[in-house]
Amino acid sequence: MLFASASLALSAVPGSALTTTTTNITCSSTVKLQATIDAVVAGTVATINVSGTCNENIVVPQGKTIVIVGATATSKITPANVLLPAVNALGDVTLRKMVLNNATGAADTLVETNKGGMLTVISSDLSAPNVEAVVGVWGGTAKVTNSRVVGGYGSGLDVWGSSTLVVEGDPAFPAGPTGAFEAYVKSPGAGISCGQGASLRVQAKASGPTNGFMTVEQSRYGIGGNLCDFKIWNKTTSRLNLRIRNITDTGISFSQSRGTVENAVIIYGANGVWLNQSDVIFARTTINGNNIGLNAEQSRVMFDTVTLSNTSGDVQAGTGSSLHFVDWNGVSTLPKMLNWTNSFDCWNGGRIDIESSALSAPLGSKYDFLGCVFVH
């Protein structure tokens, strides 16, 4: 059946209750995206192709699966009430090739999911300078792929509680606003952050010979959090495809957390890495051009095939920390360590252990005066 304002396609999978619908709308003062969502029957997978600007605060209730697709490059959702989220995902929501922004309001979020909701953002452009977090995952799951997230005085993306957030550049999906298969994040606060009980995954992926990119830049903090677990993982062949760069404070900053950083680049920040009471493995990673490469307090850190070359110090084992260099995947390189006494430092019971085969050049006796650097 055809209607003047929408085309509707129905299909049912034999032997199941699954029904899919597709609707085309052009948002206006009389045509509302929320009304279209409200009309969807629970249990239906509804795709809504959107043209124009939807000046609304969208709420997708539990039990509904809604896919919102930008029919044009300027398909947009802006909140009518700028003190509330533009999209609140209580059900299962996908935003694909959409533009969302809140230019003036100080809402908690631009887009959020809670109460077990599921949010998927693909090839979309999200910006909101005055909200606390552009994307907030407060109790559910979210995946942000090949999208640009700019703003959030607290965080660009934030996840906490029993929630999971994945941020990725993946060539298996359409290119995003930067023109690449790239997840791009910039925030005056933390680019990406996680809180108590949350799980965070940040990754650049490859599909055949094509690489994805993951970029966090020009933020106060790059990626960090407290009491969460994380994996920052570049699955492509080049470290430069996952980059945390030009950070005004610290590139990676975690407290009471555990995780891995693999095949990434942390460059040109005030400080590369700061850890407190955390367990972290750095594998095949470059920490370069920062003031301090890594400063650990009461933490355990493993270095496997890393490159460090920083201005005021490469590796600092602070109070009660244990840092260990291994050669599981190859040797680590510290270009300044043979002629510069600040490559390694430690204090208040901090300790640095180095497997004899783990460095690209022998350490010799240069750091014997510290009494806390041991080559085995």
C-alpha positions in Angstrom: 0.0 0.0 0.0 1.3 3.5 -0.9 0.7 6.7 0.9 1.4 10.3 -0.2 3.7 11.0 2.8 5.4 7.6 3.2 6.1 4.3 1.6 5.6 1.3 3.7 7.1 -2.2 3.1 6.2 -5.2 5.3 7.9 -8.5 5.4 7.6 -11.4 7.8 10.2 -14.2 8.3 8.5 -17.6 8.0 8.0 -19.2 11.4 8.8 -16.0 13.3 7.0 -13.0 14.6 9.6 -10.6 13.2 8.1 -7.8 11.1 10.1 -5.0 9.3 8.8 -1.7 8.1 10.3 1.1 6.1 8.9 4.6 6.2 10.1 7.9 4.5 9.4 11.2 6.2 10.4 14.8 5.8 10.4 16.5 9.2 8.5 19.7 9.5 6.3 21.5 12.0 3.5 19.1 11.2 5.5 15.9 10.4 7.2 14.6 13.5 9.7 11.8 13.9 8.5 11.1 17.4 4.9 10.5 16.0 6.3 8.0 13.5 8.2 6.2 16.3 5.1 6.2 18.5 3.1 4.5 15.7 5.6 1.6 15.5 4.2 -1.6 16.9 6.5 -3.2 19.6 8.4 -6.1 18.2 8.7 -4.5 14.8 12.1 -3.5 13.3 11.2 -0.1 11.9 13.5 1.8 9.5 12.7 5.5 9.1 14.4 7.4 6.3 14.6 11.0 7.4 14.8 14.2 5.3 15.0 17.8 6.7 15.5 18.9 10.3 13.6 17.2 13.1 13.4 19.8 15.9 12.4 17.3 18.6 13.5 15.4 21.7 13.2 11.8 20.6 12.5 9.0 23.1 12.5 5.4 21.9 10.8 3.3 24.5 11.8 -0.2 25.6 10.5 -2.9 23.4 11.0 -1.0 20.1 13.7 -1.3 17.5 14.1 1.9 15.5 16.6 2.6 12.7 16.9 6.3 11.8 18.6 6.9 8.5 19.6 10.2 7.0 18.1 10.3 3.5 20.3 13.3 2.6 23.6 14.7 3.8 21.7 17.4 5.9 19.2 15.1 7.6 19.3 16.4 11.2 17.9 16.1 14.7 18.1 19.1 17.0 16.5 19.1 20.4 13.4 21.3 20.8 14.2 21.6 24.5 17.9 22.2 24.5 18.1 21.1 28.2 17.2 17.5 27.3 18.8 14.9 25.1 18.0 15.0 21.4 17.7 11.2 21.4 17.1 9.0 24.5 17.4 5.3 23.7 15.5 3.2 26.1 14.9 0.6 23.4 17.1 -0.4 20.5 18.1 2.6 18.4 20.4 3.0 15.3 21.4 6.4 14.0 22.9 6.1 10.5 24.2 9.0 8.4 22.5 11.5 10.7 23.6 15.0 11.9 22.7 15.7 15.5 23.6 18.9 17.3 22.8 21.1 20.2 24.5 24.4 19.7 23.4 26.2 22.9 21.9 24.0 25.5 23.6 22.6 28.6 21.8 19.3 28.7 23.4 16.2 30.3 23.8 14.6 26.9 23.1 15.0 23.2 22.4 11.3 22.8 22.0 8.8 25.6 21.0 5.2 26.4 19.8 3.9 29.8 17.6 1.3 31.4 19.2 -1.4 29.3 18.8 0.4 26.0 21.0 -0.2 22.9 22.4 2.6 20.8 24.3 2.2 17.5 25.7 5.3 15.8 27.1 4.8 12.3 28.7 7.4 10.0 27.0 10.2 11.8 28.1 13.7 13.0 27.4 14.6 16.6 28.3 18.0 18.2 27.2 19.8 21.3 29.7 22.2 23.0 27.8 22.8 26.3 26.5 19.4 27.2 28.2 17.3 29.9 28.7 14.4 27.4 27.9 14.2 23.8 27.2 10.5 24.0 26.2 9.1 27.4 25.9 5.4 28.1 24.2 5.3 31.5 22.8 1.8 31.7 23.0 -0.2 28.4 25.2 -0.7 25.5 26.4 1.6 22.7 28.6 1.3 19.6 29.8 4.4 17.7 31.3 3.6 14.3 32.9 5.9 11.7 31.3 8.9 13.4 32.5 12.3 14.5 31.9 13.3 18.1 32.8 16.9 19.1 32.0 18.7 22.3 31.0 17.8 25.8 32.6 19.8 28.6 33.0 16.6 30.6 33.5 14.0 27.9 32.9 13.4 24.3 31.7 9.9 25.1 31.1 8.6 28.6 30.1 5.2 29.9 29.5 4.0 33.5 27.6 1.5 35.5 27.0 -2.0 34.1 27.4 -0.7 30.6 29.5 -1.2 27.5 30.8 1.3 25.0 32.6 0.5 21.7 34.1 3.3 19.7 35.6 2.2 16.4 36.8 3.0 12.9 35.7 0.1 10.7 35.9 -0.1 6.8 33.1 -2.7 6.9 30.7 0.3 7.3 30.2 3.5 5.3 32.8 6.3 5.6 32.0 9.0 8.1 32.0 12.8 8.3 35.8 13.0 8.0 35.7 11.3 4.7 37.4 8.2 6.1 36.5 5.0 7.9 37.3 6.9 11.1 35.9 7.5 14.5 36.9 11.0 15.4 36.6 12.5 18.9 37.5 16.0 20.2 36.3 17.4 23.6 37.3 20.2 26.0 37.1 17.5 28.7 38.0 13.9 28.2 37.7 12.5 24.7 36.4 9.1 25.9 35.8 8.2 29.5 34.5 5.3 31.6 33.3 5.0 35.1 32.7 2.5 37.8 31.7 -1.0 36.5 31.8 0.0 32.8 33.6 -1.8 29.9 35.2 0.4 27.2 36.6 -0.7 23.8 38.3 1.7 21.5 39.6 0.2 18.2 40.7 0.7 14.6 39.7 -2.3 12.5 40.7 -3.6 9.0 38.6 -5.2 6.3 40.8 -6.9 3.7 43.4 -4.3 2.6 41.3 -1.3 3.8 42.1 0.2 7.2 39.9 2.0 9.7 41.1 4.9 11.9 40.5 5.9 15.5 41.5 9.5 16.4 41.2 11.4 19.7 42.8 14.8 19.6 42.8 18.4 20.9 41.1 17.3 24.2 42.2 17.9 27.8 42.4 14.1 28.3 42.4 11.6 25.5 41.0 8.3 27.0 40.6 7.5 30.6 38.5 6.6 33.6 38.1 5.2 37.0 37.1 1.7 38.2 36.5 0.3 34.7 38.1 -2.2 32.3 39.3 -1.1 28.9 40.9 -2.3 25.7 42.5 0.2 23.3 43.3 -1.9 20.3 44.5 -1.1 16.8 43.8 -4.2 14.5 45.4 -2.6 11.4 49.0 -2.9 10.3 50.0 0.7 11.2 50.3 2.1 14.7 49.4 5.5 13.3 45.8 4.3 12.5 45.0 4.6 16.2 46.3 7.9 17.5 45.8 10.0 20.6 47.5 13.3 19.9 47.9 16.9 20.8 46.3 16.5 24.2 46.6 19.4 26.6 46.9 17.3 29.8 47.2 13.5 29.5 46.8 11.1 26.6 45.7 8.0 28.6 44.7 8.4 32.3 43.2 5.6 34.4 42.7 5.1 38.1 41.8 1.7 39.7 41.3 0.2 36.3 42.7 -2.6 34.2 43.2 -3.1 30.5 45.5 -3.2 27.5 46.8 -0.7 24.9 48.0 -2.4 21.7 49.4 -1.0 18.5 48.6 2.6 19.3 50.3 6.0 19.1 50.2 8.5 22.0 52.0 11.7 20.8 52.6 15.4 21.4 50.7 15.8 24.7 51.7 17.4 27.9 51.9 13.9 29.3 51.5 10.6 27.6 50.1 8.2 30.2 49.2 8.5 33.9 48.1 5.5 35.9 47.0 5.1 39.5 46.3 1.8 41.2 45.9 0.2 37.8 47.1 -2.9 35.9 47.9 -2.2 32.2 49.7 -3.9 29.4 51.3 -1.7 26.6 52.1 -3.8 23.5 53.5 -2.5 20.2 52.8 1.1 21.2 54.5 4.4 20.6 54.6 7.0 23.3 56.5 9.9 21.8 57.0 13.7 22.0 55.2 14.1 25.3 56.6 15.8 28.4 56.5 12.6 30.5 55.9 9.3 28.7 54.4 7.3 31.5 53.9 8.0 35.2 52.6 5.2 37.3 51.5 5.3 41.0 50.7 2.1 42.8 50.3 0.3 39.5 51.6 -2.7 37.6 52.6 -2.1 34.0 54.0 -4.4 31.3 55.8 -3.1 28.3 56.1 -5.3 25.2 57.7 -3.9 22.1 57.1 -0.2 22.8 58.8 2.9 21.5 59.4 5.8 24.0 61.0 9.1 23.3 59.7 12.0 25.4 61.0 15.3 26.6 61.4 15.1 30.4 61.2 11.4 31.1 60.1 8.2 29.5 59.1 5.8 32.3 58.5 6.8 35.9 57.7 4.2 38.6 56.1 6.1 41.4 55.0 4.9 44.8 54.7 1.1 45.0 54.6 0.6 41.3 56.1 -2.3 39.4 57.0 -1.8 35.7 58.3 -4.7 33.6 59.8 -4.7 30.1 59.4 -8.1 28.2 60.1 -9.2 24.7 57.1 -11.4 23.8 56.6 -9.6 20.4 60.0 -8.0 20.1 62.3 -5.4 21.7 61.4 -2.0 23.1 63.2 1.1 21.9 64.1 4.1 24.1 66.4 6.2 21.9 67.6 8.5 24.7 68.3 5.8 27.4 72.0 5.4 26.7 72.9 9.1 26.9 70.2 10.7 29.0 69.6 9.9 32.6 65.9 10.6 32.7 64.7 7.8 30.5 64.0 5.9 33.7 63.1 7.1 37.2 61.5 5.7 40.3 60.7 6.7 43.9 58.9 5.5 47.1 59.3 1.8 46.4 58.8 2.0 42.7 60.6 -0.7 40.7 61.5 -1.2 37.0 62.4 -4.7 35.9 63.9 -5.3 32.4 64.4 -8.6 30.7 67.9 -8.5 29.2 66.5 -9.2 25.7 63.7 -6.7 25.9 65.6 -3.5 24.9 67.1 -2.7 21.5 70.4 -1.8 23.1 72.0 -2.9 26.4 71.3 -0.6 29.4 74.7 -1.1 31.0 75.4 0.5 34.4 74.1 4.0 33.6 71.1 3.7 35.9 72.7 1.9 38.8 72.6 5.0 40.9 68.8 4.7 41.1 68.9 1.4 42.9 65.4 0.4 41.5 66.2 -0.5 37.9 67.0 -4.2 37.5 68.1 -6.0 34.4 67.6 -9.8 34.4 
